[in-house]
Amino acid sequence: MKRMWKIPAVLVGTFALTAVGIPVAQAAGTDCTADLGDQAVTGDLVVPAGADCVLGGATVEGSVIVEPGGWLDATSATITGDVVATDPYGVLIDGTSVGGDISVYASDTRVGFLYLNDLTVGGSVATGGVDVEITDSDITGGLLAQAPTYLDLVRTGVDGDVTIADADFGALVSGAVVGGSVSVTGSSRDVLIGANADGSPGSWGNTIGRDLVLSGNTANLRVAQTTVFGAITLDGNDPAAAFGPGVTAGSVTGDFTGEQPGEAVAGDQAIAVTVPDQRAGELTWSLEGGNGLVNLGVAEELQDRYQATGEIVPVRVQDTRAGDPVWSITAQVSDFRAGGQALSSSFLGWTPEVLENAGDAVAGAPVPSALEGGGEGLSVARTLASAEEGHARGSSLVGADLDLQLPLDSPSGTYTATLTLTALS
């Protein structure tokens, strides 16, 4: 992976200050037909029929109502009330807190979608007639899905009951921790409870505090790596449910094929946790404050040279990639220019340093100015910092002291160069 940015470095420069606006709270009953950004909305928010509403970091101190054909796209937002949608184009809520209930229904035909990801719901979720995907979320109440097109419940906790009825294109329950009972009835496509379509264990198992009820399903019905502390009840499934590895239950009634479930013993309390796959992660960096402008001031005339010193804007490095692989950040500086005149960047040297080190960064070697050491200075790529494989996953802050030494016969002027940072891994 290789990514770059550029930081201007100048001998003489100026700084400017700008005022940042504070979002103004909206009035009660606000219509949303665009991107509200990180505004605060007092009262209910309405997505009018056919409109698109984007909430990026917004706070809604009330409920969100989505009218027919409306589309709600909420990311990293806070909604203190309910989310209610009837015949919507779709509702997507990601990284958001909803204090109340979520109700999303298509009243006549099966259209639209409800996608919930990384979400905390203070109440319950009720839906029907739409595509439903719920991932990496926590629902304080229950989940009721009536005639969804399909339903995926993945790595999600539900304190109450989960009821999935008449899902034409099936249901997937994987990595769910359900305090109450789970009921899946009337599905005509794959019903996969902790299992793949071939009956092998899926990526994540399930823990169900009470009962698992599977009835009236006319599709491939598979159960694997699922612990049911109550009873598994099977009735009217054609074909019969097929049990794979890792199924335990307090008791089982009804017809099934495959492996005999083991006995689930809850004890005084049961503790369940879902461990997701490690994210791929990324190597990122950013400038720590400042505006990307390095001012070396006015060069001082010494006995045999000019000299100017300063510091680069510190660079924050964070590596969250799986396996914590090797990384390095190098820098190279273009020649200094003032109009038609140029000074070689070989006259610029530096001494890198690690200012904060929660990521096991190692500072690069000092590089002298060509006027002092006879080398190429920063006119060629030099290492600012690096880390070995297996480094800590915290962030590191790296910087460097700059040392520009110029011949006395250098033409006068205000010179500018560009420092380019490159991350390698």
C-alpha positions in Angstrom: 0.0 0.0 0.0 1.3 3.4 -0.9 -0.3 6.7 -0.1 1.0 10.3 -0.3 0.3 13.8 0.8 2.3 17.0 0.5 3.3 19.6 3.0 4.6 23.0 1.8 7.8 24.1 3.5 8.8 27.7 3.1 11.5 30.1 4.4 9.0 32.9 5.1 5.3 32.4 5.5 2.1 33.7 7.0 -0.8 32.1 8.9 -4.5 32.8 8.7 -7.3 32.2 11.1 -10.8 31.4 10.1 -14.1 31.2 12.1 -15.9 27.9 12.2 -19.7 28.1 12.2 -21.7 26.4 14.9 -24.7 24.4 13.6 -28.0 26.0 14.6 -30.7 23.9 16.0 -33.8 23.3 13.8 -37.3 24.1 14.8 -39.8 21.4 15.9 -41.3 19.3 13.1 -38.4 19.7 10.7 -38.7 18.4 7.2 -35.5 16.6 5.9 -35.0 16.6 2.2 -31.2 16.7 2.0 -28.0 16.2 4.1 -28.5 17.8 7.5 -24.9 17.1 8.5 -24.2 17.3 12.3 -27.1 19.6 13.2 -29.3 19.3 16.2 -33.0 18.9 15.5 -35.5 19.7 18.3 -38.8 17.8 17.9 -39.8 15.3 15.3 -38.0 15.0 11.9 -40.1 14.2 8.9 -38.8 12.7 5.6 -41.5 13.7 3.1 -42.9 11.4 0.5 -40.3 10.6 -2.1 -37.5 12.6 -0.4 -34.0 11.6 0.6 -32.8 12.5 4.1 -29.2 12.0 5.2 -28.3 12.4 8.9 -24.5 12.4 9.3 -23.7 12.9 12.9 -27.0 14.7 13.6 -29.0 14.6 16.8 -32.8 14.3 16.7 -34.5 15.2 20.0 -37.7 13.4 19.0 -38.8 10.8 16.5 -38.1 10.3 12.8 -41.2 9.7 10.5 -40.5 8.5 7.0 -43.4 8.9 4.6 -44.1 6.7 1.6 -41.2 6.6 -0.9 -38.9 8.4 1.5 -35.3 7.3 2.1 -33.6 7.7 5.5 -29.8 7.3 5.6 -28.6 7.9 9.2 -25.0 7.4 10.1 -23.4 8.2 13.5 -26.6 10.0 14.5 -28.6 10.0 17.8 -32.3 9.7 17.7 -34.0 10.0 21.1 -37.5 8.9 20.0 -38.8 6.3 17.5 -38.2 5.7 13.8 -41.5 5.0 12.0 -41.7 4.3 8.2 -44.6 3.2 6.1 -44.0 2.1 2.5 -40.5 3.7 2.4 -38.0 3.4 -0.3 -35.7 2.4 2.5 -34.3 3.0 6.0 -30.6 2.6 6.6 -29.3 3.3 10.1 -25.6 2.8 10.8 -23.6 3.6 13.9 -26.6 5.3 15.5 -28.5 5.2 18.8 -32.3 5.0 18.7 -33.9 5.6 22.1 -37.3 4.3 21.2 -38.8 1.7 18.8 -38.2 1.1 15.1 -41.2 0.3 13.0 -40.8 -0.1 9.2 -43.6 -1.7 7.1 -44.7 -1.9 3.5 -48.5 -1.9 3.7 -49.5 -3.5 0.4 -46.6 -5.1 -1.5 -43.2 -6.2 -0.5 -41.0 -3.3 -1.3 -38.2 -1.3 0.4 -35.6 -2.3 3.0 -34.6 -1.9 6.6 -30.8 -2.1 7.2 -29.5 -1.7 10.7 -25.8 -1.9 11.5 -23.8 -1.1 14.6 -27.0 0.2 16.3 -28.3 0.4 19.8 -32.1 0.3 20.1 -33.7 1.3 23.3 -37.0 -0.3 22.4 -38.1 -3.0 20.0 -37.9 -3.5 16.2 -41.1 -4.3 14.2 -41.0 -4.7 10.5 -42.8 -6.4 7.6 -42.9 -6.5 3.8 -39.3 -5.3 3.3 -35.8 -6.7 3.1 -34.3 -6.8 6.6 -30.7 -6.9 7.6 -29.6 -6.4 11.2 -25.9 -6.6 12.0 -23.6 -5.9 15.0 -26.5 -4.3 16.9 -28.2 -4.5 20.3 -32.0 -4.4 20.7 -33.3 -3.9 24.2 -36.8 -5.1 23.4 -37.8 -7.8 20.9 -37.7 -8.3 17.1 -40.9 -8.9 15.2 -40.7 -9.5 11.4 -44.0 -10.2 9.6 -43.7 -11.3 6.0 -40.2 -9.8 5.4 -38.8 -10.5 1.9 -35.9 -12.0 3.8 -34.3 -11.4 7.2 -30.6 -11.6 8.2 -29.9 -11.3 11.9 -26.1 -11.4 12.4 -23.9 -10.8 15.5 -26.8 -9.0 17.2 -28.2 -9.2 20.8 -31.9 -9.1 21.4 -33.1 -9.0 25.0 -36.7 -10.1 24.2 -38.2 -12.5 21.7 -37.4 -12.9 18.0 -40.3 -13.7 15.7 -39.8 -14.2 12.0 -43.0 -15.2 10.1 -43.5 -15.9 6.3 -40.1 -14.8 5.0 -40.5 -15.7 1.3 -36.7 -15.6 0.6 -35.6 -17.1 3.9 -34.0 -16.2 7.2 -30.5 -16.3 8.5 -29.7 -16.2 12.3 -25.9 -16.2 12.9 -24.1 -14.9 15.9 -27.3 -13.9 17.7 -27.6 -13.8 21.5 -31.4 -13.8 22.3 -32.6 -13.5 25.9 -36.1 -14.8 25.0 -37.4 -17.2 22.4 -36.7 -17.5 18.7 -39.6 -18.5 16.3 -39.2 -19.0 12.6 -42.4 -20.0 10.8 -43.8 -20.2 7.2 -40.6 -19.6 5.3 -40.4 -20.9 1.7 -36.6 -20.5 1.3 -33.5 -21.4 3.3 -33.8 -21.1 7.1 -30.3 -21.2 8.5 -29.8 -21.1 12.2 -26.1 -21.0 12.9 -25.5 -23.0 9.8 -24.6 -22.8 6.1 -26.9 -24.0 3.4 -25.1 -27.4 3.3 -25.6 -27.9 7.0 -22.0 -27.1 8.0 -21.4 -24.7 10.9 -21.6 -21.0 9.8 -19.2 -18.3 10.8 -21.0 -17.7 14.2 -23.2 -19.7 16.4 -26.2 -18.6 18.5 -27.3 -18.6 22.1 -31.0 -18.6 22.9 -32.1 -18.1 26.5 -35.5 -19.7 26.1 -37.1 -21.7 23.2 -36.4 -22.3 19.5 -39.6 -22.8 17.6 -39.4 -23.9 13.9 -42.8 -24.6 12.3 -44.5 -24.7 8.9 -41.3 -24.0 6.9 -41.2 -25.5 3.4 -37.5 -25.0 2.6 -34.0 -26.1 3.4 -34.0 -25.9 7.3 -30.6 -26.2 8.9 -29.5 -25.7 12.5 -25.9 -25.9 13.8 -23.7 -24.5 16.6 -26.7 -23.1 18.5 -27.3 -23.4 22.3 -31.0 -23.3 23.3 -31.5 -23.3 27.1 -35.2 -24.0 26.7 -36.8 -26.4 24.3 -36.5 -26.9 20.5 -40.0 -27.4 19.1 -40.3 -28.7 15.5 -43.7 -28.9 13.8 -44.9 -29.2 10.2 -41.6 -28.5 8.5 -41.2 -30.1 5.0 -38.5 -31.2 4.7 -37.7 -31.8 8.3 -35.1 -29.8 10.1 -31.5 -31.0 9.8 -29.2 -30.7 12.8 -25.5 -30.2 12.3 -22.6 -30.0 14.8 -22.8 -28.0 18.0 -26.6 -28.0 18.7 -27.5 -28.2 22.4 -30.9 -27.8 24.0 -32.9 -28.4 27.2 -35.2 -30.7 25.2 -36.3 -31.4 21.6 -39.7 -32.3 20.3 -40.7 -33.0 16.6 -39.1 -34.5 13.6 -35.5 -33.8 12.6 -32.5 -35.4 10.9 -28.8 -35.3 11.4 -27.0 -35.1 14.7 -28.7 -35.6 18.0 -28.5 -32.4 20.0 -26.5 -32.3 23.3 -28.0 -31.2 26.6 -27.8 -27.5 27.4 -27.3 -26.7 31.1 -27.6 -23.0 32.0 -26.6 -23.1 35.6 -27.5 -20.0 37.7 -26.4 -17.7 34.8 -25.3 -18.1 31.2 -22.7 -15.8 29.7 -22.5 -15.4 25.9 -20.3 -13.3 23.7 -19.9 -13.1 19.9 -16.3 -12.5 18.7 -16.4 -11.0 15.1 -13.7 -11.5 12.5 -10.8 -9.1 12.9 -11.3 -6.1 10.6 -8.8 -5.7 7.8 -7.8 -2.4 9.3 -5.6 0.2 7.6 -2.5 2.3 7.9 -3.5 5.9 8.4 -1.8 9.1 9.2 -2.7 12.7 9.7 -1.1 16.0 10.5 -1.3 16.8 14.2 -2.5 20.4 14.3 -1.2 23.3 12.3 -2.1 24.1 8.7 0.6 22.1 6.9 2.8 25.2 6.5 6.3 25.0 7.9 7.9 28.5 8.4 11.7 28.4 8.7 11.8 32.1 9.1 14.6 34.3 7.8 17.9 32.5 7.3 20.7 33.7 9.6 24.0 34.6 8.1 26.8 32.8 9.7 30.6 33.1 9.0 30.5 30.7 6.0 26.8 29.9 5.3 23.2 30.8 5.8 21.2 28.6 8.3 17.5 28.3 9.0 15.9 25.8 11.4 12.4 24.6 12.3 10.2 21.6 12.7 7.9 19.7 10.4 4.2 19.5 11.4 4.0 16.3 13.5 2.5 13.3 11.9 0.1 10.9 13.7 0.4 7.3 12.5 -2.2 4.6 13.4 -1.9 1.0 12.0 -5.0 -1.2 12.7 -4.2 -3.9 10.1 -4.5 -7.5 10.9 -1.2 -9.1 11.9 0.4 -5.7 12.7 2.8 -5.7 9.7 5.9 -3.7 9.1 5.4 0.0 8.0 7.5 3.0 7.3 7.0 6.6 6.4 9.5 8.3 4.1 9.9 11.9 3.0 11.5 13.7 0.1 11.7 17.4 -0.5 11.6 19.2 -3.9 14.1 21.9 -4.7 13.4 25.3 -3.1 12.2 27.9 -5.7 11.7 31.6 -5.8 10.5 32.8 -9.2 13.0 31.5 -11.7 15.7 30.7 -9.1 16.2 27.4 -7.4 18.2 26.0 -4.4 18.8 22.3 -4.1 16.9 20.5 -1.3 20.1 18.6 -0.7 21.0 21.5 1.6 18.1 20.5 3.9 18.7 18.0 6.6 16.7 16.7 9.5 16.7 14.8 12.8 13.5 12.6 13.2 12.0 11.9 16.6 9.1 10.0 18.1 7.0 12.4 20.2 4.4 9.9 21.4 4.9 6.1 21.1 1.9 3.9 21.7 2.6 2.1 18.4 6.2 1.1 18.8 7.5 3.5 16.2 11.2 4.0 15.6 12.6 7.3 14.4 14.6 7.4 11.2 18.3 8.2 11.1 19.5 11.8 11.1 20.3 13.2 7.7 22.8 16.2 7.5 22.6 19.1 5.1 24.8 18.5 2.0 26.7 21.6 3.0 27.7 19.9 6.2 27.9 16.3 5.3 28.5 16.3 1.6 25.5 14.0 0.9 22.2 14.4 -0.8 20.2 15.7 2.2 16.4 15.4 1.8 16.6 15.6 -2.0 16.2 11.8 -1.9 13.6 9.7 0.1 14.6 9.4 3.8 12.8 7.5 6.6 10.9 9.6 9.0 9.7 6.6 11.1 9.0 2.9 10.9 7.7 0.0 13.0 8.5 -3.7 12.9 6.0 -6.6 12.5 4.1 -7.3 15.6 4.1 -3.7 16.8 1.6 -2.4 19.3 -1.7 -1.1 17.8 -1.7 2.3 19.5 -0.9 5.5 17.6 2.5 7.2 17.4 3.3 10.8 16.8 6.4 11.5 14.9 8.2 14.7 13.9 11.6 16.0 12.8 13.8 19.0 13.4 14.8 20.7 10.1 18.2 22.2 9.4 18.7 24.2 6.2 22.2 25.3 5.4 22.9 27.4 2.3 26.0 28.8 0.6 26.6 32.5 1.1 26.3 33.1 -2.6 22.7 31.9 -2.6 20.4 34.4 -4.4 18.1 36.3 -2.0 14.4 35.6 -2.1 11.5 33.9 -0.4 11.8 30.2 -1.4 9.2 27.5 -1.2 9.7 23.7 -1.4 7.3 20.7 -1.0 7.8 17.9 1.4 6.1 14.7 0.2 5.4 11.9 2.8 4.9 8.3 1.6 3.7 5.4 3.7 5.0 1.9 2.7 4.0 -1.4 4.0 
